Amino acid sequence: MANRKLLWKFDQAGNLPIVVFAPDGKALAVADGSKSVILLDPTTGARTGEMGPFGAEVTAATPAGKGQWVAVGKDGTFRVWDEAD
């Protein structure tokens, strides 16, 4: 634990972020109460991609296979996103 470092700071009062690791541990998806899902490199914190915008806030996100993610908007919209696109 001595090597912990801050990768990202959530600063929107009243909202809780959704944070999900890719199965291989090489990506971190964050839905922060906005209309997008942000992908981060978990070792550096660097932003590597973004899925969105949705018509409403993102309420869930999950890996959907190698390099793919599924996210659900508060308006009921589902989106599948491929990191390669």
Secondary structure as UniProt FT lines:
FT   TURN            2..3
FT   TURN            13..14
FT   STRAND          18..21
FT   TURN            23..24
FT   STRAND          28..31
FT   STRAND          37..40
FT   TURN            42..44
FT   STRAND          47..51
FT   STRAND          58..63
FT   TURN            66..67
FT   STRAND          68..73
FT   TURN            74..75
FT   STRAND          78..82
FT   TURN            83..84
//
